[in-house]
Amino acid sequence: MRKFVCLIGLVFTAVLLHPGHMVGQSFASLSGEVRRFVSVESPVFALTNVRVVDGTGAAARDAQTVIVMDGLIQDVGPTEKVDVPEGAEILNLDGYTVIPGIIGMHDHTDYAGAKGRLTLGFSAPRIYLASGVTTIRTTGSVSPYIELNLKHGIDAGRIPGPRMHITGPRLSEGLGNYSPTSEEQARRIVRYWVEEGASWIKAHARISRANLAAAIDEAHKQGIKFTGHLCSVTYDEAIDMGIDNLEHGLFVSSDFVPNKEPDVCPRGQRESLVDLDIDGPEVRALIRKAVESGVAITSTLAVIEQLTPGRPVEDRVLEIMSPEVRESFLEAHELVQNAAATSPLGMVWENALAFEKAFADAGGLLVAGVDPTGNGGAIPGFGDQRNFELLIEAGFTPEKAIEIMTANGAKVLGEFERLGSVSPGKRADLVAIQGDPVSNPADIRNVRIVFKDGVGYHAAKLLDSVRESVGAR
C-alpha cells in the first residue's frame, strides 16, 4: 500500500466537497466525561481490509480501505489502490464490516415499560451510540424540553450520544399530549415548538382532520416537516393533507376499517388488517398514492415484535434493564405470550412485513426506528439493530436493509448530502462491526467501534456504563 503526504490536499478536497459546511465535533471539543469513551481520537486515520456496505443498496465490497480526515470521509476503495496519508493512524480491521452510522427515525429517549413512562436522559443516548446509531429523530415526546436540553448537551460535547433532530410533543387527545381544540390553536402549538427548536411535529392517534390539516399546513409554512402515528385520520386522508411521514408501517392504519366514522379512532382497527390482501387493489392504491406523493413510511418492527406472541426476547435486552424493570417486563411478556390465540397483532405480523416490502418495491422511501414503548422489550439502539434482522425477515437483502436504516433516513431528514452513506466528502459516521452481517444478520449486534464525526467511541465501554440502568435513568 503506497503512502504519501497529502494533508493539505485532503483539507482542500473537503472544502471543495462541502462549501460552507461546518465539520462536526472534534476530539478537542469533547468534555472529559465524553472522552473516556473514545478509542480513536486521531484526526487522520485509515480503516483497512474491511468489508464495506456503503448504505446505497449496492453489494458489499471486500478488502476495502476507508480514509478519514478531520471528521470527513476522504476516500473509499480497494486496499491495494487507496493511498494512506503519511502519519495516519492505521486500524487493520480484517474480519470487520463497516456500515454508515444508523439513522434512527423513530427513536425516543423516553421509555414506556411495565413500570410506566420515563425519560432516559442518561442511558438512552449512550445505548444509541454504542449500538451504531449516530443520528436520531425523536418522534413525539412527553418531555420535549428534556430532549432539547439533551440535544444541546450532545452538540456541545458534554454528553455522549447521537446527533438529535427534535420532534415536538404529540398533538392528540390524552395525557402527555397537546390537544388542540381548534385549527388556530393547532397552528399556535406548531409555531411555538418551532421557535423552541423542534424540526418536526407529530400527530398521534386522536386528532380531528381539521386540526391535523391546519397543523401540517403551519409546519410547512414554518419550514419543518410533519409525521403521524394515526388512527382517527386515515393514511389516505393524511396524504391528501400533505403529511411527510407515516409511522409504524401498516400497524396503525385505519384505512381498511369498514364504515369508519370521520375523526374517530375506531374499534377493530387491528382486526381490519388481519385478512387484508396486500396484493389487493385497495392496498396497492394506497401504496401508489403514498409513493407518488413522496410520503415516507417508518418501519418500527422491533417494538411491534415485542407485542406479538411467539416472538423472541434477546438475553442482552434483559441484561441492560434495571432489575425491577426486568421483572415487570417478564411479567408483561408472559401476558403477551398467553394471548397468542386471540392477539390480532400475531395475525397481522406477516401482513405488516409484506406491506413494508411492497411499499419499498413500489419506490417508496421506507425508513426505520425502534420506538422503545409497548411493554418495554424494545431497547434504544438494540431495537434499531433488531430492525435489520426483521427487515431481512420481510424479504429485503442485507444491503437494502442497511440502506433503509441509513441513507433513507438521511434523505427524509434532508441530510443526505452530509450523512447516510460511506462516501467521500460525507461526515465520518461509521460503524465497525466484528463479523459479516450480510451473511450472518445477527452479527449486526457485534458493534465494536462507532465513529461520529470521525471520533471513534468504544461501544463496550458505553454499554458497561449503563448496564442494568434502562428503565431507571
HELIX and SHEET records of a PDB file:
HELIX    1   1 LEU A    7  LEU A   17  1                                  11    
HELIX    2   2 PHE A   27  SER A   29  5                                   3    
HELIX    3   3 GLY A   32  ARG A   35  1                                   4    
HELIX    4   4 SER A  123  ALA A  130  1                                   8    
HELIX    5   5 PRO A  144  ASP A  155  1                                  12    
HELIX    6   6 GLU A  183  GLU A  196  1                                  14    
HELIX    7   7 ARG A  209  LYS A  221  1                                  13    
HELIX    8   8 TYR A  235  MET A  241  1                                   7    
HELIX    9   9 GLU A  271  LEU A  273  5                                   3    
HELIX   10  10 PRO A  281  GLU A  292  1                                  12    
HELIX   11  11 LEU A  301  GLU A  305  1                                   5    
HELIX   12  12 ASP A  315  ILE A  320  1                                   6    
HELIX   13  13 PRO A  323  ASN A  338  1                                  16    
HELIX   14  14 PRO A  344  ASP A  361  1                                  18    
HELIX   15  15 PHE A  382  GLU A  393  1                                  12    
HELIX   16  16 PRO A  398  MET A  405  1                                   8    
HELIX   17  17 ALA A  407  LEU A  413  1                                   7    
HELIX   18  18 PRO A  441  ARG A  445  5                                   5    
HELIX   19  19 ALA A  459  ASP A  464  1                                   6    
SHEET    1   A 2 LYS A   3  PHE A   4  0                                        
SHEET    2   A 2 VAL A  84  PRO A  85  1                                        
SHEET    1   B 8 VAL A  38  VAL A  40  0                                        
SHEET    2   B 8 VAL A 455  HIS A 458 -1                                        
SHEET    3   B 8 VAL A 447  LYS A 452 -1                                        
SHEET    4   B 8 LEU A 430  GLN A 434 -1                                        
SHEET    5   B 8 TYR A  96  PRO A 100 -1                                        
SHEET    6   B 8 VAL A  44  VAL A  52  1                                        
SHEET    7   B 8 ARG A  61  MET A  69 -1                                        
SHEET    8   B 8 LEU A  72  PRO A  78 -1                                        
SHEET    1   C 7 VAL A  38  VAL A  40  0                                        
SHEET    2   C 7 VAL A 455  HIS A 458 -1                                        
SHEET    3   C 7 VAL A 447  LYS A 452 -1                                        
SHEET    4   C 7 LEU A 430  GLN A 434 -1                                        
SHEET    5   C 7 TYR A  96  PRO A 100 -1                                        
SHEET    6   C 7 VAL A  44  VAL A  52  1                                        
SHEET    7   C 7 GLU A  89  ASN A  92  1                                        
SHEET    1   D 3 ILE A 102  GLY A 104  0                                        
SHEET    2   D 3 VAL A 133  ARG A 137  1                                        
SHEET    3   D 3 ARG A 163  HIS A 165  1                                        
SHEET    1   E 2 ASP A 110  GLY A 113  0                                        
SHEET    2   E 2 GLY A 116  THR A 119 -1                                        
SHEET    1   F 6 THR A 167  LEU A 171  0                                        
SHEET    2   F 6 TRP A 200  ALA A 203  1                                        
SHEET    3   F 6 LYS A 225  GLY A 228  1                                        
SHEET    4   F 6 ASN A 245  GLU A 247  1                                        
SHEET    5   F 6 ALA A 296  SER A 299  1                                        
SHEET    6   F 6 LEU A 366  ALA A 368  1                                        
END                                                                             
